[in-house]
Amino acid sequence: MHRNHFEREPDFTDPVGTLILTAANEATEQELDSENYLRMPIHRKVYTDADLCPTEKDPRCEPDWPLACYWPVYVSNFRVIAFADWYKHIFQYFAYKGLLVKTALLRGPSDKHFKVVQKEFSIIDTLVYFTSKEDAENAIRYCHREIYYGHRLNVLSGRDADYFDNDRSLRVKQLAKSSFYKTDYYYEQTLSKFGKVELVVQHSASEFLVQFINKAAMISALCKVAWMVPSPLTGRIRKQRYLEKDVRAQLINKIHYEEFLEIKPEKHILRALLKGEIPPCGLDWQGHTEPMLSRRQLAMKNKTKKFLAKADQQKKPADAEDGISSEKMKARKREIERSSKAFLAKIGVSPSKRRVCENTSFRASEHWKKIKQGSSV
């Protein structure tokens, strides 16, 4: 039997609980962002105690699974300001959409990717649990690909795998550690100049997985981007780095020992949602034209810029990143060229077509020039 862990206080006169975003509550139409992604209309659901303690079970789950009545979505590229309050950022973001989050899981310190990438760069992926199938579907429909602190969110199913379309997807390898400050959105912005990108995910520190809108867009980017080391995707590759089934042991442990299902939204958020209103939430995440970088990323970016500026003053090759020798740089360029040619040959692009594409190629020298000028993120 479910307990009601969301107890309302009898006094709703607290000003904090009544500072509702009037403009948001009055919005009635769906909006498209600058790239025609559908954005969330104001979700006017009035939550009740019954909604907060759901009894309808997901038929995909085993009947005795403790989370069978909750509906998870997988969220990645989520920028957190303070790790101690990461779950509050999750609650607040979805509450602004009119959606109540029951709880959320961060894979955490035992996860190598968390330690190497997420902790350093303050970008997480998490399972977010809603109290109804409708809310989970709305989160995916309206929040997927929204810009949050300059990063494109990926919001996908937390139980069912979504797979890359290998015919229009590729793996991009980062050759230099100093490039690790570059974000998913950096690659999306750069590659989209030559072929529209549909999705970018990061499953490890040294590579990104990219899916284009179609095969023609992928070929265009392959021909015109001179700094990229691509390789094809083989087999079934999930867009989600992990699903609920991958973290069952961690979830069970948290349910039994860490009161995972006892987590509450902040009082003013719960008050508003129980009245069918949009709670007062900070909107600092909106309006970012470039990804918000962590201190670690900014330090890496500035170090690279300083080295390139020094190399330029000494009339060294501008692309001698990290101070590596010219021989190593030549070897790197050969690897890039070899990878691109092999990939294009595998998907049936002839050398003559490749040369036509390269007439308008995005050259590496221009790429480094932009980094020195500070326009590349």
N, C-alpha and C positions, 0 to 999 in steps of 0.2 A: 504494500500500500504506500502511495506517495505522500510525503509530508509537504505541507506548504511552507517553503523556505522564504517566500517573498511576502512578508507581513507588512501591510500598510499601516502607517501611523495615523491616528485619528485626526491630527491637526495638519491640515493642508494649507494653512495660512502663511507658512514660512515663505518669505519673498524669493528665496532661492528656488523653491519649487514652482513658482508662478512666473518666473522670467522666461516665458515661452517665446520661441522664435516666431513672431507674428507673420512675417513675410513667408516663412516656410509653411506655416499652417494654412495660409491662404492660397498656396500654389495648388493648381489643379491639373495642369497639363504636363505631359511628358516632354523632356528636353533632350536634344542631341548635343553632344559636345563637339569640339572643333573637328573631330575625325569621324563624326556620325555614329558614335557609339551611344546607345540608348541609356539615358540617365534616369535615376529613380524618381518617379513622381512621389508626392507625399503619400505615404502608406497610412491610411486613416483607421487602421484596426484598433479597436478598443480592447485591450487585454483584460482578462478576468483571472480570478484565482484558478478556475478550471483550466484556462490556457497555460498557466504557469506550472501545472502538475499534469501533464498530458498522460493519457492512457492508451491512445492509438499507437500500436506498434508497427514499426517498419517491417513489412513482410520479408525483406531481404535478410533480416537478423534472426538469430536463434531466439526462441521465445523467452529463454531465461537470461539473455544478455542484458545487463543492467542499463545500457544506454539504448535499448531497442525503441523506446518512446521518444527519443531525441534524434534530430536530423542534422548530421554534420556536413559542413562544406570545407573545402581545403582553400586556404588563402595564402598566397605568396607575394613577395615583393612588398611586404608591409613594413613601412619605416616606423621605428619606435624612437621616441625621444629619450625615455628613461626605461631601462630594462626592468627595474623594480615595479613599474606601473604598466607593463606591456598589455596586460589583460584589460586595464581600464581604457586604453586607447581603442582596443577592439570593441568593448561595450559602447563607447562613445560614438565611434564611427557608424556602427550599425544602428544605434539609437537615433542618430540624426536622419537615417533613412526610414525611421518608424518601425524598426525591427528589434525585437527583444532577444538578446543572446542569453542562453542559459549558463554556458560555461565554455571554456576554451583550453586547448592543450598545446603547450610548446614542447617540442621533442626534447630539448634541453641539453645539459652539459655532457651526457654520455654520447651525444650525436657529434661525430667528427665535423660534419659540415657546419653545425652550430658553432663549434669552437673556432674553426678556421676562418669562416666567412661571416656568419650572422652576428656573432658577438663583436667582431672587429668592425663591421660595417653598419650595425644597427638595423639590419633588414632581416625580417623573420618570415618563416612559413609556419602555419598553425592550423589546427582543426578547430573550427568554430561550431558550436552546437546550438541549434534552434529548437523551439518547442513544437514546431509543426512542419509538415512537408511543404505547405504553402510558403512559409517564411524562408525556408532553405532555397526553394526554387526562385523566389523573388530576389534573394541575395545574389544568386548566380546570374539571374537575368539582368538585373539593374546595376550591379556593382562590378561585375567582371570588366576589366580593362579601364576602370576609372582611374584618374590620376590622383594619387595620394602622396603629398610631399614630393611631387615631381616624378614619382615612380608609377608605372602602370600596374595596377593590381591584377592578379590572376585569381579568380574565384570560381572554383570547380567543385564537382561532387567530392564528398569526403569518404564515400563508400564504394562508388563505382569508378573504375579507371577510365580516363579519357586518353586516347593514344594519338601520337603524332601521325600525320599523313606523310609517310616517308617520301612520296613522290614530289613533295614541295617543301621538304624540311631538310635541315643540315645541322651539323655540329661545328661550332666555331671555337678553335683553340687559341688561347692567349699564350704567346711565346715568352713574354717577359713578366716577371713578378711585379715590376713597377706598373704594369697595365691593370693590376688587380683592383685599382681604385675605380675603374670604369664600371658603370652599372648596366643593368639590363636595358634601361631606357637609352643609354648612350648608343648601344648597338642597334636598337630599334630606330633611333633618329638617323644614324649614319646609313644603315642599310636601306631604309625607306626612301632615301633619295634616288635609289635605282630600282627598287622593287618593293611594293607595299608589304610590310610585315604584319602578320596576324597575331603572333605570339612569340615571346621570348621568355625562357625559363633558365635558371641556373641550378644545376645539380651538383656542381663541384666548383672549387675556386678557380680552376684553370680553363673552364670551358662553359659555353652557353649553347643552348639548343634553340633553334630558330625555325618557326614555321611561317612561310610566306602565304600571301593570299591565293597564289596559283603558281604553277610550275614556271611560267614565263617570267614572273617577277623574280623567282629564285635564280634563273639563268642570267637575267640582267644584272643582278647583284654580283653573281659569281664572275661575270666577265669584267665588271667595271671597278670592283673594289680590290685594290692592289695589296692591301696589308693583311688580308684575311687568310687564315689557314683552315679551309673547310674540309669536312669529310662527311660522307653520306651516313644516314641513319640506317641501321639494319635491325631486323626483328621488330618486335612490338615495344615501343618506348613510351612509357607513361609521361603525361604532362605533369602529373602530381609527383612530387618527390616521395611522398608516402601517403598511405591511406589508413583508415581506422584499423584494418586488419593487421597492418604492420606494427602497430603500437598497442596491441591488445594487452600485453603484459603490463606496460606502463600505465595504461588506463585503469586496469583492475587494481593495481597498487595504489593509484591516486584515489580511487573510489573508496577503498577500504581504510587507507591510512592518512590521506591528506584532505578529506572532506571535499572531494572534487565537485560533488553535486551541491555543496553548500555555498558556493560562491554567489555573491549577490551583486547586482548592478548598484551603482551609487544611488542614494535615496532619491535625489531629484530626478534622476533618469527613470526610476521605477514609477515614481508618482505620475510623471507626465504620460508614460506609456499606458498606465492603467486608466488614464482619462482620455486616451486617444489623441494625445497631443505630442508634438515634437519637443523633446527636452532641450534646454539650453546647453549646447555643446560648443567647445572651442572649434573654430573653423580655420585654424592656422594652416591646416593641410591643403587648403584650396589655393588656387592662383599661382602655383609654382610652375614656371616655364622650364626649369631645369631641375634634375634630381637633387634633393637635399643630401649632401654628403656628410659622413661621420668625420670626426676629428682625424681618425686614422687614414681615411680616404683623402682628406684634404692635405695631410702631411705627405702622402705618397705622390699626389698630383703636383704639389709645389716643388718637391724634390726633383721630379722629372722635368718640370719647366726650367728650374735653375740649371740643371745639367745641360739641357738643350741650348739654353742661352749662352752658357759658358763655351759649349762646343762650337756654337756659331761664331763667337768672338775669336776663338782660336782657329777658325776656318777648318774645323773638322766636319766630317759628314754630319748633317743635322739629324740623321736617323740613327746615329750611334748611341742608341738608348742604353742606359745602365753602364756606359763606359766600356762596352764590350769591344773586342778587337774587330778590325775591318774584315778579317777572315771569318769570324763568327757571324758578322752581319751578312756577309755574302752567302754563307751557308743557310742562314735564316731565310733570305730572299729566295734561294733555290728551293727550300722546302715549301715556301708559299706557292711558288710557281708550279712545282711538281704536284702539290696537292690540288691546286685549282685545275690543272690540265687533266689529272686523273679523274677528278670528279666530273668535269664536263664531258670527258670521253665516255664515262660510264653511263651518263644520261643522254648520250647521243648528240652532243653538240660538236659539230665539225670544226677543225682548225680555222677554216675560212670564216665561219660565222663568229668564232671567238675573236678574230682580228677585227671584224666589223664593230663588234661591241667595244673592243679596246680603244678604238679611235676616240671614244668619249670617256675614257677610263678616269676613275678617281685615283690620282697618283699618290703614292706614299708621301712624297715631299709636301704636298698640299696638306695632308693629314698632320704631319709634324708641325707645319707652319701654323696651323690653327691651334695646336696644343700650346705653342710658345706664346701665341697672342691671347690665350686664355679663353678661347671660345669653345673649346672641346671639353666635355664633362666626363 
